[in-house]
Amino acid sequence: MLEALKGLFEQSGFGNLYNAEVPFEYFGIQSNFDFGTIIMLVVACVLFYLAIVKKFEPLLLLPIAFGMLLVNIPGPIGDAVYHSDIFINETGHINWTALAEGGGLIDYLYLGVKLGIYPPLIFLGVGAMTDFKPLIANPKSLLLGAAAQLGVFAAFFGALASGYFTIEEAASIGIIGGADGPTAIYVTKTLAPNLLGAIAIAAYSYMALVPFIQPPIMKAFTSKQERQIVMGQLRNVSKTEEIIFPIVVALVVSIILPSAAALVGMLMLGNLLKVCGVADRLSKTAQNELMNIVTILLGISVGATANAANFLKTQTLLIIVLGLCAFAVATFGGVIFGKIMCFVTKGKINPLIGSAGVSAVPMAARVSQMVGQKENPANFLLMHAMGPNVAGVIGSAVAAGVFLAMFS
């Protein structure tokens, strides 16, 4: 009876937390007790708290947290759902034989990430929900979206300078500065799949914290007078312009930078479905059913890559720090270029809208509106800020294409 109970305990998750023969190692510390798994379960619970209680990016943090929870359950349960060695190995390719013989549920779901299917489909849904009229009405705001990509290159060079990352890993970390989770995942799954969990969690966590990260930087680099600037009403955009814009952008970007065609092309297809007026059913499907399904599959797949062995490394801590710096530098770049445009236009542009150049749509634009209205209750910057905000989506996809073209 005692032997049976002992065998049952050893096969359970509790029994797998201790290994007398091969010690566990995290952050360079070895221990016979698997404290790393306990830490990851706590991290998963923290993400649950942020998603459910604080409502920080709940649509993605919730499935990411659940994927993390499943893969970090000690014992055969965690091992049965996801096997990182199928996707991360010496060959750099998927081990189809191992997948067919012993793949778990999330192994099959993860194919959508590994093969680059989920992020472009997310962009299709984003395009169907995006209004490009503020950008079309004020094309100069495209420059603010480009200026905010300064955070991408700051994080890239910062990661390289640290000496802890290869150039491919540094490129993946840099995309966090674009404040675009699907783009970060799309680049990382190709260039640094071993860092996917850490980069995805950092990207979405900081996207959720945009209302806390950006305002202090915006106020520090603008004067009270600049923050009170009231911008004139945007011109009306014709239906023809709305239809031509996504076609021209997809064509131009794809010709200049083919590696960005998947992301930008699907973004513009989604928008074309919305504005053309003859594909309402497809537009609504892209915005709702397709977007929701892919979000669930993407979140749980990415969360499952964050097991203790891959996540609890010095690199992860550096990624979190570099991600924060990337967001701060991106905000700084947008605001400073906004100040330059304010000077050139003799005070017609409120530099606060430059902070919306990060592609956290529409949260960054709302932050610009919030900060501006605190200084001047009669000021309405939201539509003006949406121009650089959607420009940032295009900019981050282009930056991703540049990195993929250079390093993949």
Helices and strands as residue ranges (DSSP letters): H 2-11, G 15-17, E 24-26, E 29-31, H 35-52, H 58-71, H 76-81, G 84-86, H 96-102, H 105-114, H 118-129, H 133-137, H 141-147, H 150-162, H 167-174, G 175-178, H 181-191, G 193-195, H 196-208, H 210-220, H 224-227, H 239-256, G 258-260, H 261-275, H 280-285, I 286-290, H 291-304, H 308-311, H 314-344, G 351-357, H 363-375, H 382-407
